[in-house]
Amino acid sequence: MARTKENRKYATSGISSAFKVGNILKGLRDEQKSTPSLPNLPNVQAPNAGSFRVGEQIGGGTITTPFKGSTRFEKKGAHTGIDIAQKFGTPQSAFVGGKVTDVRTGLGQTKDPSFGNYVVVQDEKGMNHRYSHLAQGFVPVKVGQVIQKGDPIGNVGFSGSTYSLSSPNNAEAASHLDYRVYSIQNAYKKYVDPSAYIKEFFK
């Protein structure tokens, strides 16, 4: 007799559970019917998709800080360019053609101005390409000059605020190119990942 009551108890419990599950499934189906279908959206990549990794080799140089990386002076995610370590005096070519809009020369290694010697080239789409920390004494372009992709714009150096973690007492060990690409919107610079320009140049 006790076994019969126990069987009835489990049977009743099973019916109750099945009823609850049925209600949940019905609710989900009703929710799906009431939810509007979304349009097919294009694949969207993160802003730094395709960026370089630290230590990656490109064009004879080594990536020391990728886009959105960090340096001694910039917290994690704050670096808006790409640093490429190169031997001091290595000729630097323009990754894209365009019009030279700004040039600064005559500086050695100094904290301020931090970018040291640089050249800014504006391409046909209005994007500005800045090549910083160039060596003192050789910048063969001037403002207003139109240059082509691959033209020399200076030599890789360590002007401005540069440093080397491996050889802090060796200035030349800090030699690298800081390459940044940006547009100017409402007087503010909007930086983009410059990886694609570098890869296109060296492919």
Secondary structure, 3 states (H helix, E strand, C coil): CHHHHHHHHHHHHHHHHHHHHHHHHHHHHHHHHHCCCCCCCCCCCCCCCCCCCCCCEECCEEEEECCCCCCCCCCCCCCCCEEEECCCCCEEECCCCEEEEEEECCCCECCCCCCCEEEEEECCCCCEEEEEEECCCCCCCCCCCEECCCCEEEEEECCECCCCCCCCCCHHHHCEEEEEEEEEECCEEEEECCHHHHHHHHC
